[in-house]
Amino acid sequence: MADSSNLETEFNTAVEQEGDAYRAARQAILDRGEPALAFLELKQTSSDWKIALTASALAGWLKDRDL
């Protein structure tokens, strides 16, 4: 499993960027599979709407790859 600090970096990129940078970060997180869910579930509780929304979307993709 990749370093959790890398997961934090990938997540921050997904929150802050758009276009190709966002898609690359999203894919890196999704490639981690279910082990990333606990991290994303924690981020869903953030008071920052963009962090919470991004975490919810990514968790949804992990739970149902057909989305």
C-alpha positions as CSV (number, residue, x, y, z in Angstrom):
1,M,0.0,0.0,0.0
2,A,1.2,3.5,-0.8
3,D,2.2,6.0,1.8
4,S,-0.8,7.6,3.5
5,S,0.9,11.0,3.1
6,N,0.6,10.4,-0.7
7,L,-3.1,9.7,-0.2
8,E,-3.5,13.1,1.5
9,T,-1.6,14.8,-1.3
10,E,-3.7,13.0,-3.9
11,F,-6.9,14.0,-2.1
12,N,-5.8,17.7,-1.8
13,T,-5.1,17.7,-5.5
14,A,-8.5,16.3,-6.2
15,V,-10.1,19.0,-4.1
16,E,-8.0,21.9,-5.4
17,Q,-7.5,21.1,-9.1
18,E,-9.6,20.5,-12.2
19,G,-9.1,18.9,-15.5
20,D,-6.3,16.5,-16.1
21,A,-4.8,17.1,-12.6
22,Y,-8.1,16.3,-10.9
23,R,-8.6,13.2,-13.1
24,A,-5.1,11.9,-12.3
25,A,-5.5,12.4,-8.6
26,R,-9.0,10.8,-8.7
27,Q,-7.7,7.8,-10.5
28,A,-4.7,7.4,-8.1
29,I,-7.2,7.4,-5.2
30,L,-9.5,5.0,-6.9
31,D,-6.6,2.7,-7.7
32,R,-6.0,2.3,-4.0
33,G,-9.4,0.6,-3.7
34,E,-11.2,-0.1,-0.5
35,P,-8.3,0.8,1.8
36,A,-8.9,4.5,0.9
37,L,-12.5,4.4,2.2
38,A,-11.7,5.0,5.8
39,F,-9.7,8.1,4.9
40,L,-12.5,9.3,2.6
41,E,-15.2,8.7,5.3
42,L,-13.2,10.8,7.7
43,K,-12.9,13.6,5.2
44,Q,-16.7,13.4,4.6
45,T,-17.1,14.9,8.1
46,S,-15.2,18.0,7.2
47,S,-16.9,21.4,7.8
48,D,-15.4,22.5,4.5
49,W,-18.1,21.7,1.9
50,K,-15.6,21.2,-1.0
51,I,-13.6,18.6,1.0
52,A,-16.7,16.8,2.2
53,L,-18.2,16.8,-1.3
54,T,-15.1,15.5,-2.9
55,A,-14.7,12.8,-0.3
56,S,-18.3,11.7,-0.8
57,A,-18.0,11.6,-4.6
58,L,-14.7,9.6,-4.4
59,A,-16.2,7.2,-1.8
60,G,-19.2,6.7,-4.1
61,W,-16.9,5.8,-7.0
62,L,-15.0,3.4,-4.9
63,K,-18.2,1.7,-3.7
64,D,-19.8,1.5,-7.2
65,R,-17.2,1.7,-10.0
66,D,-20.0,1.8,-12.6
67,L,-20.9,5.4,-11.6
